[in-house]
Amino acid sequence: MIVKKVLIVDDQLGIRLLLEELFKKENYQTICAQNGGEALQLAADEEPDCVLLDMKMPGIDGIEVLKRLKDYQPNLPVIMMTAYGELELTEKALNLGAEKYFTKPFDIFEVRDAVNTLFC
């Protein structure tokens, strides 16, 4: 069985740890980044099968990371996460190719199901 690789990108350590633990239990390989620059480097080096991406981060924000990821991996599934229910930003992310988005605090099982659905 081929293990799918999930890149988790969030500037909050607690969110990264929670999602990392959840996806390891689901038998995914997890990679974590705490900012956009690190996320882009890891995406290039590790070639993840899916990205969970925080929208608001210091430095390179999630929208810019999404644009750059889609430039060189247009079919890479990206799920956005945001603590802000900003309709304009979420619409922009969806228009740029994000699969969907979750507003924090989110139900981790809904996030799990969204990722599992990508690979069914």
C-alpha positions in Angstrom: 0.0 0.0 0.0 1.3 3.4 -1.0 1.3 5.8 2.0 -0.1 9.3 1.1 1.8 12.3 2.3 0.0 15.3 3.9 1.8 18.6 4.3 0.3 20.6 7.3 1.0 24.3 7.2 0.0 26.5 10.2 1.9 29.1 12.3 0.2 27.7 15.4 2.1 24.8 16.9 -1.1 23.3 18.6 -2.9 23.1 15.2 0.1 21.4 13.6 0.5 18.9 16.4 -3.3 18.1 16.5 -3.5 17.5 12.7 -0.2 15.6 12.6 -1.4 13.2 15.3 -4.8 12.8 13.6 -3.3 12.0 10.2 -0.6 9.6 11.5 -3.5 7.6 13.1 -5.1 7.5 9.7 -1.8 6.0 8.3 -0.7 9.1 6.4 2.9 10.4 6.3 2.9 13.9 7.7 5.2 16.8 7.1 4.7 20.1 9.0 5.7 23.7 8.2 5.2 26.7 10.4 5.2 29.4 7.6 4.8 29.9 3.9 8.4 29.8 2.9 9.0 26.6 4.7 5.8 25.1 3.2 7.0 26.0 -0.4 10.4 24.4 0.3 8.9 21.2 1.8 6.4 21.0 -1.0 9.2 21.1 -3.6 11.4 18.6 -1.7 8.8 16.2 -0.4 6.1 16.2 -3.1 3.1 15.8 -0.8 -0.2 14.3 -2.0 -2.3 16.9 -0.2 -1.8 20.2 1.6 -3.6 21.6 4.6 -2.8 25.3 4.5 -3.5 28.1 6.9 -4.7 31.3 5.2 -3.2 33.9 7.6 0.5 33.5 8.5 3.3 35.9 9.0 5.5 36.4 5.9 4.1 34.6 2.9 0.4 34.1 3.5 -1.7 31.1 2.6 -3.1 32.7 -0.6 0.4 33.4 -2.0 1.5 29.9 -1.0 -1.6 28.5 -2.8 -0.8 30.5 -6.0 2.8 29.3 -6.0 1.9 25.6 -5.3 -0.7 25.6 -8.1 1.9 27.2 -10.5 4.1 24.1 -10.4 1.7 21.5 -9.2 -1.7 22.4 -10.6 -3.4 19.1 -9.6 -2.1 19.2 -5.9 -5.2 19.2 -3.6 -5.1 22.1 -1.1 -7.5 22.5 1.7 -7.4 25.9 3.3 -7.9 26.7 7.1 -8.7 30.1 8.5 -9.5 31.6 11.8 -11.2 34.4 10.0 -14.5 33.9 8.2 -13.5 36.4 5.5 -15.8 35.5 2.6 -13.6 37.5 0.1 -10.5 35.6 1.0 -12.1 32.2 1.0 -13.7 32.9 -2.4 -10.3 33.9 -3.7 -8.7 30.7 -2.4 -11.5 28.6 -4.0 -11.0 30.5 -7.3 -7.3 29.8 -7.2 -7.9 26.1 -6.9 -8.3 25.2 -3.3 -10.6 22.1 -2.8 -12.4 23.6 0.2 -11.8 25.5 3.4 -12.5 25.1 7.1 -13.0 27.9 9.6 -11.2 27.5 12.9 -12.1 26.1 15.3 -13.0 23.2 13.0 -14.2 19.7 13.6 -11.0 17.6 13.1 -13.1 14.7 11.9 -14.6 16.8 9.1 -11.0 17.7 8.1 -10.0 14.1 8.2 -13.0 13.1 6.1 -12.2 15.8 3.5 -8.7 14.5 3.1 -9.8 10.9 3.0 -12.3 11.8 0.3 -9.5 13.1 -1.9 -8.0 9.7 -2.1 -11.1 7.5 -2.5 
